[in-house]
C-alpha cells in the first residue's frame, strides 16, 4: 500500500525512518517515501514520546506557547539571551468559538506561559527583552480579565505579559507606541493604557528600560551575553504602518499616503511591529497581526502586508500574520517571504482559513514544499478542510510548537510538545530542514 503525503505527516510522529521503511518496504514506493520524508521529517533520534531535551548553548529555540487563549513566542538565543514576544489573555471562557483552553482553566494564560518559560530555560530570573507586537488583548493581556489589579504598584491589571512579569524581571521593553503613543493617531484599545501603567511602574521602580522601536534598525534587539560569538541579528521591519525600504535607514509611511488612513479609529493589526531574526543562514519572520490594506494617494487599496513582506525578504520560518485569519497572508506577502514552514497561533475557529492556507501553499507564488504548523485546529473546521489540496501540507495536531535552529543556523527542526500537561513530551518531530540563507 502506498503512503500519501497526508498519511505520512500523520505517521511521522510515531515512527522512525527505519521503522517506517521496514514496515512498508515491500509495498511502498521508495522514491515517494523519500519525497515524503523531505516534506514531513521523521524521528531519527528517537525523541517522540520523551520530554523535549530543551535548549543548549549555540542553538536558537523559538517556543510558540499554546494556551488556547492568545499568542506567545519565547525565544532563547544562541548565547542564552531571552526574548518574549507577546503573551495574550482575554475573556475566552465565554467565547463560543474558542478552542480548548490548555492545560486547563485552573490558571490564567500568563501563569501557564511563565511556567513554560521556567521549564524551557531552567533557572531563568530575567527576560532580557519583551516585545508587544500591538495592543490587542490576545497579544498583551486584558485590562479587564486577569488575576486582579496590582494595587499600590502601578494599579494595572495582572494579565498576559504583566502576569508573566510577576515571575520574572524584565530587562527592556519595546512596543509600537513609545515614546509618544500618538502614531498614526492617539487612539488604541484600552489594553494599551493598562500596558503603559505596567511599563511606567516597572521603569520607575524596577529598572526596566524602554526604547522606541526604530524601523529599519539592525540589532537594536541584540545578544546581551556573548554578542561577538554568534552570527545572530534582528532587523526591525515595521511599526505603525511605517515600513523599512530595504535600504539603509529609509522608510515608507503607508498611513501618510492618504489622510483617510488615520482618520477616526484605526486597525490596530496594521500597526503591529515586525522583525526578521537571522542566525547564520536561518531567517525567521514575526509580525504580530500585520494585515489589511491601506489607501494610496488615489484612494485605492494598497497591499500593505505585501510591502512588509518585500521589506522582510525570503525567510525559512514565518509566524503567520493575524493567526492566518481571512484578511491576512496576502499573495504579495507570501510571494515575497517564501517560507518553508509556517507556524500559526490558533485560539478560535476563524484562524487558518481556506483562503489563507491556499495562499500559503500556492506554488504559483513560489515552488517547493511547505509545512503548515498550527498550534491546534478548531473541530468546527473539519468540513471546511475536507478535500482541500493544502491539507497535504497541514500538521493536524495540538500543542506548543518549537523550532530548534542549530549547526550555526544551517539546520532546523520543528517539534510539537503536548499542551495537555506540563510534561513537555514530544508528540511529533519534523525535519531536519536545511536553512536557505534567504534564497
Secondary structure, 3 states (H helix, E strand, C coil): CCCCHHHHHHHCCCCCHHHHHHHHCCCCCHHHHHHHHHHHCCCCCCCCCCECCCCCCCCEEEEECCCCCCCEEEEECCCCCEEEEEECCCCCCCCCCECCCCCCCCCCHHHHHHHHHHHHCCCCCEEEEEECCCCCHHHHCCCCCCCCECCCCCCCECCCHHHHCCCCEEEEEECCCCCCCCCCCCCCCCHHHHHHHHHHHHHHHHCCEECCCCCCCECCCCCCCCCCCCCEEEEEEEECCEEECCCCCCEEECHHHCHHHHCCCCCHHHHCCEEEEEECCEEEEECCCCCCCEECCCCCEECHHHHHHHHHCCCCEEECHHHHCCCCCCHHHHHHHCCCEEEECCCECCCCCHHHHHHHCCCCCCCCCCEEEECCCCHHHHHHHCCCHHHHHEECCCCEEEEEEEHHHCEEEEEEECCCCCCCEEEEEEEEEECCCCC
